[in-house]
Amino acid sequence: MPIGQQESGATAGAKFVTSTVGNTVGGVTNTLGGVVGALGRGVGETLEGATGSAGRPIAKGLTDVTNGIEKGSNDVAGGVKRAGEWKS
């Protein structure tokens, strides 16, 4: 940081805490979203494999929903991490 633009102790401390919390919450959110997405893809694939073309619409719908949840959680996690780093 350039001279004259250094942060006060309180600001530096607040940034450290929010960064740590943001990275932790963001990481957990990413993990949970990934688990939901993978689970949905696996169940959808299993359902389609077991039922053939009859179960394909349900399997594809389940996969689409859980992929959407995964993407949404990734977006939320990214926002939380940026907020924790005091970035916009």
C-alpha positions, 0 to 999 in steps of 0.5 A: 500500500502506498505511503499515506494510504495505510489503514488504521488498526481498526480498519485493518482488523475489520478487513482481516475478520471479514475476509476470514469469515467471507472466505470460510462462508464462501468456501462452505457455500461452494462445497454445498452447491457442488455436492447438490449439483453432483448429487442431482446429476448422479441421481438423474443419471441413475434414474434415466439409466433405470427407466430409460426414455420413460424417466428421461424428462424427470431425470433431465429436470432434476439435473437442471434444477440441481445444476441451477442450485450449484450455479446459484451457490457459486455466485453467492459464494463469489459475492460473499468472498468479494464482500469479505475482501471489501471488493465490489 
